[in-house]
Amino acid sequence: STAILHIPPIELMSDPSSVECLSVTISIFMESIMHLILSCELYYRAKGDRESIKNYTMDCVYFRLLPMTLVYLAATIIAIVLYVQSKITNNDSKNSRLLASPVYSPEYYGSSVPIWKLSDLPFTLLAGYYVLTFATTALARLQQYKTEDIRKRFVPSNIDFEIHRYGEWILLMIGEGVLSLLIVATTESKDYYIITTIGVLTIIFIHILTFESAPHHSEGHALWRSLFSNMSFSMLQQLLSMSLIIMGLSYKVFLLNVLKEDQYSVYNEKTRALAPSSDVNQSVAAAFYAGSLFVVIASLELTTLTHSGLKEAFGQLRHRDGDSYQVYWPVVVLNLLKLGLTLFALTLWVWTVDPAVLSICGFVVVLSLTVIRVLKYFFVHQKALIDEAAARMT
């Protein structure tokens, strides 16, 4: 809560003199310390299979929590050092005339600010290790469970409870997208109403695709199938969450740009003024929208594979015809259409940067994928039910 409270505006993210950035770093480090304390409580006080609980807790500490705490400690120390140095520099500048802007000032770089600076190192460490910990934890666990008895090192999860919690979390991320569309001031503009209306419809169909992709019970769910599918599902849910947030922010940027253009046109009718400045370039916003939409679609499709498995997915591409198997062209065509729509979503920003057109194209892609899901149900699942019923009758 403290970290969220002190999240600074984007222009202060790389400002070493910002107290907010220092507070975020320290808060995240303290949160990792609390995780270690809770792990100690679990190690000494948890009831049940003591051997598996202790082994599982120590694996979490050694492979995830302890390295994470050390990296977060390094990020905190770097943030403190940068903060102190910036304060010293600011105090010196009050007593002397500066011939040039300080290194951390945007003016130092002329008209543009570099993508990465030394003052970005604390946040880079925080984000980088968060991503890296997925790979290290997955590889370590897979290697351990191959060589040792899994019952001694793994504590089973309540799958139904996890399904429920994952669903609530994704609903929260989808709600953030809707909120991003609604918090921007309303303007009497055609593009504004197109983006808000089409954006809400797009998110509604993403909601349909999300919960249609997963079973609502533990049987057949990726969390239950295997350890690999369990970890793959968890990672894909986090990718989906991040991309939904970025997609919502892209809609917000679209609306802010439309609002600025509308305000400029009204002001320009009365007086001559230069074109309004935009915090985010239109092409950059379009690239973020296309990229986030692509990741959303790819995450949903890969999530479906974690539930069914690759063997069943490839098995749907052919059907039995007498004593031989033939290519099942309806399913092949539907999969090719999905691939084409996914690639089209990724390259949307190449074809246009207009916010209204991008929103409409994104909606068409998501709607088309929803229709393909329905058609696939008729060609695959309903056909399988009919074939099974016919086989029983014969």
C-alpha positions as CSV (number, residue, x, y, z in Angstrom):
1,S,0.0,0.0,0.0
2,T,2.8,2.4,0.8
3,A,4.5,1.6,-2.5
4,I,1.3,2.2,-4.5
5,L,0.7,5.5,-2.5
6,H,4.1,6.9,-3.6
7,I,4.1,5.8,-7.3
8,P,5.2,9.1,-8.9
9,P,4.2,10.6,-12.3
10,I,6.1,9.2,-15.2
11,E,8.4,12.3,-15.4
12,L,9.6,11.7,-11.9
13,M,10.3,8.0,-12.3
14,S,13.9,8.6,-13.3
15,D,14.4,11.7,-11.1
16,P,16.9,10.6,-8.3
17,S,15.9,13.6,-6.2
18,S,12.3,12.4,-6.0
19,V,11.2,11.2,-2.5
20,E,8.4,9.2,-4.1
21,C,10.9,7.0,-6.0
22,L,12.9,6.4,-2.9
23,S,9.7,5.5,-1.0
24,V,8.6,3.0,-3.6
25,T,12.0,1.2,-3.5
26,I,12.2,1.1,0.3
27,S,8.5,-0.1,0.5
28,I,9.1,-3.0,-1.9
29,F,12.2,-4.0,-0.1
30,M,10.3,-4.1,3.2
31,E,7.6,-6.1,1.6
32,S,10.2,-8.8,0.6
33,I,11.4,-8.8,4.3
34,M,7.8,-9.5,5.4
35,H,7.7,-12.4,2.9
36,L,10.8,-13.9,4.6
37,I,9.2,-13.5,8.0
38,L,6.0,-15.2,6.9
39,S,8.1,-18.1,5.4
40,C,9.8,-18.5,8.8
41,E,6.4,-18.7,10.4
42,L,5.3,-21.3,7.9
43,Y,8.5,-23.3,8.4
44,Y,8.2,-23.5,12.2
45,R,4.4,-23.4,12.8
46,A,2.5,-24.9,9.9
47,K,0.6,-28.1,10.5
48,G,0.4,-31.1,8.3
49,D,3.2,-33.0,6.5
50,R,6.1,-31.3,8.2
51,E,8.8,-32.7,5.9
52,S,7.2,-31.5,2.7
53,I,6.2,-28.1,4.2
54,K,9.8,-27.5,5.4
55,N,11.3,-28.6,2.0
56,Y,8.8,-26.5,0.0
57,T,9.4,-23.4,2.2
58,M,13.1,-23.7,2.0
59,D,13.0,-24.1,-1.8
60,C,10.9,-20.9,-2.0
61,V,13.4,-19.0,0.3
62,Y,16.5,-20.2,-1.5
63,F,15.4,-19.9,-5.1
64,R,13.0,-16.9,-4.9
65,L,12.6,-14.9,-1.7
66,L,16.3,-14.6,-0.6
67,P,17.7,-13.6,-4.0
68,M,14.8,-11.3,-4.5
69,T,15.4,-9.6,-1.1
70,L,19.1,-9.2,-1.9
71,V,18.4,-7.6,-5.3
72,Y,15.8,-5.3,-3.8
73,L,18.3,-4.4,-1.1
74,A,20.8,-3.4,-3.8
75,A,18.1,-1.4,-5.5
76,T,17.3,0.4,-2.3
77,I,20.9,1.2,-1.5
78,I,21.4,2.6,-5.1
79,A,18.2,4.7,-4.7
80,I,19.5,6.1,-1.4
81,V,22.9,6.9,-2.9
82,L,21.4,8.6,-5.9
83,Y,19.0,10.6,-3.7
84,V,21.8,11.9,-1.4
85,Q,24.0,12.8,-4.4
86,S,21.2,14.7,-6.0
87,K,20.5,16.6,-2.8
88,I,24.2,17.5,-2.6
89,T,24.2,18.7,-6.2
90,N,21.1,20.8,-5.7
91,N,22.6,22.4,-2.6
92,D,25.8,23.2,-4.5
93,S,23.8,24.7,-7.4
94,K,22.1,27.2,-5.0
95,N,25.5,28.7,-4.2
96,S,27.1,28.7,-7.6
97,R,26.2,29.5,-11.2
98,L,25.7,26.4,-13.4
99,L,27.0,26.5,-16.9
100,A,25.1,23.3,-17.9
101,S,22.2,21.4,-16.7
102,P,22.8,18.5,-14.3
103,V,23.1,15.0,-15.8
104,Y,19.7,13.9,-14.6
105,S,17.9,16.9,-16.2
106,P,16.2,16.4,-19.5
107,E,17.8,19.7,-20.8
108,Y,21.2,18.0,-20.5
109,Y,20.2,15.8,-23.5
110,G,18.9,18.5,-25.7
111,S,15.4,18.0,-27.2
112,S,15.1,14.3,-26.3
113,V,15.5,12.2,-23.1
114,P,17.4,8.9,-23.4
115,I,15.5,5.7,-23.0
116,W,17.6,4.6,-20.0
117,K,19.8,6.5,-17.5
118,L,21.8,5.6,-14.4
119,S,19.0,7.0,-12.3
120,D,16.7,4.3,-13.8
121,L,18.8,1.5,-12.3
122,P,16.7,0.9,-9.1
123,F,13.5,0.4,-11.0
124,T,15.4,-1.7,-13.6
125,L,16.6,-4.0,-10.8
126,L,13.1,-4.3,-9.3
127,A,11.4,-5.1,-12.6
128,G,14.3,-7.2,-14.1
129,Y,14.5,-9.6,-11.2
130,Y,10.8,-10.0,-11.0
131,V,10.8,-11.3,-14.6
132,L,14.0,-13.3,-14.1
133,T,12.6,-15.1,-11.0
134,F,10.0,-16.9,-13.1
135,A,12.7,-18.7,-15.2
136,T,15.0,-19.5,-12.2
137,T,12.2,-20.8,-10.0
138,A,10.7,-22.9,-12.8
139,L,14.0,-24.5,-13.9
140,A,15.0,-25.2,-10.3
141,R,11.7,-26.9,-9.4
142,L,11.5,-28.9,-12.6
143,Q,15.1,-30.2,-12.0
144,Q,14.4,-31.0,-8.4
145,Y,11.1,-32.8,-9.0
146,K,12.7,-35.0,-11.7
147,T,15.4,-36.3,-9.4
148,E,13.5,-36.5,-6.0
149,D,10.2,-37.7,-4.7
150,I,7.7,-34.9,-5.4
151,R,5.7,-35.7,-2.3
152,K,8.7,-34.7,-0.1
153,R,9.2,-31.3,-1.8
154,F,5.8,-30.1,-2.9
155,V,2.7,-29.0,-1.0
156,P,-0.5,-29.6,-3.1
157,S,-2.7,-26.5,-3.8
158,N,-6.4,-26.0,-3.5
159,I,-7.0,-25.9,-7.2
160,D,-10.7,-24.8,-7.0
161,F,-9.7,-21.9,-4.8
162,E,-6.8,-20.9,-7.1
163,I,-9.1,-20.9,-10.1
164,H,-11.5,-18.7,-8.3
165,R,-8.7,-16.3,-7.2
166,Y,-7.2,-16.1,-10.7
167,G,-10.6,-15.3,-12.1
168,E,-11.1,-12.5,-9.6
169,W,-7.7,-11.1,-10.4
170,I,-8.3,-11.1,-14.2
171,L,-11.6,-9.4,-13.6
172,L,-9.8,-6.7,-11.7
173,M,-7.4,-6.1,-14.6
174,I,-10.3,-6.0,-17.1
175,G,-12.0,-3.5,-14.8
176,E,-8.8,-1.3,-14.9
177,G,-9.2,-1.2,-18.7
178,V,-12.9,-0.1,-18.4
179,L,-11.8,2.5,-15.8
180,S,-9.2,3.9,-18.1
181,L,-11.9,4.6,-20.7
182,L,-14.2,6.4,-18.2
183,I,-11.9,8.6,-16.2
184,V,-11.0,11.0,-19.1
185,A,-13.1,14.1,-19.4
186,T,-15.9,13.9,-21.9
187,T,-15.7,16.0,-25.1
188,E,-18.2,16.4,-27.9
189,S,-16.1,14.6,-30.5
190,K,-16.9,11.8,-32.9
191,D,-13.6,10.1,-32.3
192,Y,-14.1,10.3,-28.5
193,Y,-17.4,8.4,-28.7
194,I,-16.0,5.9,-31.2
195,I,-13.0,5.1,-28.9
196,T,-15.1,4.8,-25.7
197,T,-17.9,2.7,-27.2
198,I,-15.7,0.4,-29.3
199,G,-13.2,0.2,-26.4
200,V,-15.8,-1.0,-23.9
201,L,-17.1,-3.5,-26.4
202,T,-13.6,-4.8,-27.1
203,I,-13.0,-5.3,-23.4
204,I,-16.3,-7.1,-23.0
205,F,-15.4,-9.6,-25.7
206,I,-11.9,-10.0,-24.2
207,H,-13.7,-10.9,-21.0
208,I,-15.7,-13.5,-22.9
209,L,-12.6,-15.0,-24.5
210,T,-10.8,-15.0,-21.1
211,F,-13.3,-17.1,-19.2
212,E,-14.2,-19.3,-22.2
213,S,-10.5,-20.3,-22.4
214,A,-10.5,-22.1,-19.1
215,P,-12.5,-24.8,-17.4
216,H,-14.4,-23.7,-14.3
217,H,-13.5,-26.8,-12.3
218,S,-10.3,-28.5,-11.4
219,E,-10.7,-31.5,-13.7
220,G,-9.0,-30.6,-17.0
221,H,-7.6,-27.3,-15.7
222,A,-3.9,-26.5,-16.3
223,L,-3.3,-26.0,-12.6
224,W,-4.2,-29.7,-12.1
225,R,-2.8,-31.4,-15.3
226,S,0.9,-31.2,-14.5
227,L,3.6,-29.1,-12.9
228,F,4.7,-27.7,-16.2
229,S,1.2,-26.7,-17.3
230,N,0.7,-25.2,-13.8
231,M,3.7,-23.0,-14.1
232,S,2.9,-22.1,-17.7
233,F,-0.6,-21.1,-16.8
234,S,0.6,-18.9,-13.9
235,M,3.1,-17.1,-16.1
236,L,0.6,-16.5,-18.9
237,Q,-1.9,-15.0,-16.4
238,Q,0.7,-12.5,-15.4
239,L,1.5,-11.6,-19.0
240,L,-2.2,-11.3,-19.6
241,S,-2.5,-9.0,-16.6
242,M,0.3,-6.7,-17.7
243,S,-1.0,-6.5,-21.3
244,L,-4.5,-5.6,-20.1
245,I,-3.1,-2.8,-18.1
246,I,-1.1,-1.4,-21.0
247,M,-4.1,-1.8,-23.3
248,G,-6.2,0.3,-20.9
249,L,-3.5,2.9,-20.7
250,S,-3.4,3.0,-24.5
251,Y,-7.1,3.8,-24.6
252,K,-6.6,6.5,-22.1
253,V,-3.8,8.1,-24.2
254,F,-6.0,7.9,-27.2
255,L,-8.8,9.8,-25.4
256,L,-6.4,12.4,-24.0
257,N,-5.0,13.1,-27.4
258,V,-8.5,13.5,-28.8
259,L,-9.4,15.8,-25.9
260,K,-6.4,18.0,-26.5
261,E,-7.1,18.2,-30.2
262,D,-10.7,19.2,-29.5
263,Q,-9.7,21.8,-27.0
264,Y,-7.1,23.2,-29.4
265,S,-9.7,23.4,-32.2
266,V,-12.1,25.3,-30.0
267,Y,-9.4,27.7,-28.8
268,N,-8.1,28.2,-32.3
269,E,-11.4,29.5,-33.5
270,K,-10.9,32.5,-31.2
271,T,-7.1,33.1,-31.4
272,R,-4.0,32.0,-33.3
273,A,-2.0,29.4,-31.3
274,L,0.6,26.7,-31.9
275,A,-0.4,23.1,-32.1
276,P,-0.9,21.5,-28.7
277,S,1.8,19.3,-27.3
278,S,1.1,15.6,-26.5
279,D,2.8,13.7,-23.6
280,V,2.8,10.5,-25.7
281,N,3.4,10.5,-29.4
282,Q,0.5,9.1,-31.5
283,S,2.7,6.5,-33.2
284,V,4.1,5.4,-29.8
285,A,0.6,5.0,-28.4
286,A,-0.5,3.0,-31.5
287,A,2.5,0.7,-31.1
288,F,1.7,0.1,-27.4
289,Y,-1.9,-0.6,-28.3
290,A,-1.0,-3.1,-31.0
291,G,1.6,-4.8,-28.9
292,S,-0.7,-5.1,-25.9
293,L,-3.5,-6.5,-28.0
294,F,-1.2,-9.0,-29.5
295,V,0.0,-10.2,-26.1
296,V,-3.6,-10.4,-24.9
297,I,-4.6,-12.6,-27.8
298,A,-1.4,-14.7,-27.6
299,S,-1.8,-15.2,-23.9
300,L,-5.4,-16.4,-24.3
301,E,-4.6,-18.8,-27.0
302,L,-1.6,-20.2,-25.2
303,T,-3.7,-20.5,-22.0
304,T,-6.1,-22.7,-23.9
305,L,-3.1,-24.9,-24.9
306,T,-2.1,-25.3,-21.2
307,H,-5.5,-26.8,-20.5
308,S,-5.7,-29.2,-23.5
309,G,-2.1,-29.9,-24.2
310,L,-0.2,-29.8,-27.5
311,K,-1.1,-33.5,-28.3
312,E,-4.9,-32.8,-28.2
313,A,-4.5,-29.5,-30.1
314,F,-2.7,-31.2,-33.0
315,G,-5.1,-34.1,-32.8
316,Q,-8.0,-31.6,-33.6
317,L,-6.4,-30.9,-37.0
318,R,-7.3,-34.3,-38.3
319,H,-10.3,-36.7,-38.0
320,R,-10.8,-40.4,-38.5
321,D,-12.3,-41.4,-41.8
322,G,-12.8,-45.2,-41.7
323,D,-9.4,-46.8,-41.1
324,S,-7.3,-43.7,-41.9
325,Y,-7.0,-40.2,-40.6
326,Q,-7.7,-37.2,-42.9
327,V,-6.9,-33.5,-42.5
328,Y,-9.8,-31.8,-40.8
329,W,-9.9,-28.7,-43.0
330,P,-12.5,-26.6,-41.1
331,V,-10.3,-26.6,-38.0
332,V,-7.1,-26.0,-40.0
333,V,-8.7,-23.0,-41.7
334,L,-10.0,-21.6,-38.4
335,N,-6.5,-21.9,-36.9
336,L,-4.9,-20.2,-39.9
337,L,-7.5,-17.4,-39.5
338,K,-6.5,-17.0,-35.8
339,L,-2.9,-16.8,-36.8
340,G,-3.6,-14.2,-39.4
341,L,-5.7,-12.1,-37.0
342,T,-3.0,-12.3,-34.3
343,L,-0.3,-11.1,-36.7
344,F,-2.6,-8.4,-38.0
345,A,-3.1,-7.2,-34.4
346,L,0.6,-7.0,-33.9
347,T,1.2,-4.9,-37.1
348,L,-1.8,-2.6,-36.6
349,W,0.4,0.4,-35.7
350,V,2.2,0.0,-39.1
351,W,-1.1,0.5,-41.1
352,T,-2.5,3.4,-39.1
353,V,-2.0,5.6,-36.0
354,D,-5.5,7.1,-35.9
355,P,-7.0,6.2,-32.5
356,A,-10.5,5.7,-33.8
357,V,-9.4,3.4,-36.6
358,L,-7.1,1.5,-34.3
359,S,-10.0,1.0,-31.8
360,I,-12.3,-0.3,-34.6
361,C,-9.6,-2.6,-36.0
362,G,-8.9,-4.0,-32.5
363,F,-12.6,-4.6,-31.9
364,V,-12.9,-6.4,-35.2
365,V,-10.0,-8.7,-34.4
366,V,-11.4,-9.6,-30.9
367,L,-14.9,-10.1,-32.3
368,S,-13.6,-12.3,-35.1
369,L,-11.7,-14.5,-32.6
370,T,-14.8,-14.8,-30.5
371,V,-16.7,-16.0,-33.6
372,I,-13.9,-18.5,-34.4
373,R,-14.2,-19.9,-30.9
374,V,-17.9,-20.5,-31.4
375,L,-17.3,-22.2,-34.8
376,K,-14.5,-24.3,-33.3
377,Y,-16.9,-25.5,-30.7
378,F,-19.3,-26.8,-33.3
379,F,-16.6,-28.3,-35.5
380,V,-14.6,-30.0,-32.7
381,H,-16.4,-30.4,-29.3
382,Q,-20.0,-30.8,-30.5
383,K,-18.9,-33.1,-33.3
384,A,-16.9,-35.2,-30.7
385,L,-20.1,-35.5,-28.5
386,I,-22.2,-36.6,-31.5
387,D,-19.6,-39.1,-32.6
388,E,-19.3,-40.5,-29.0
389,A,-23.1,-40.8,-28.8
390,A,-23.3,-42.5,-32.2
391,A,-20.5,-45.0,-31.1
392,R,-22.4,-45.9,-28.0
393,M,-25.6,-46.6,-30.0
394,T,-23.8,-48.9,-32.3
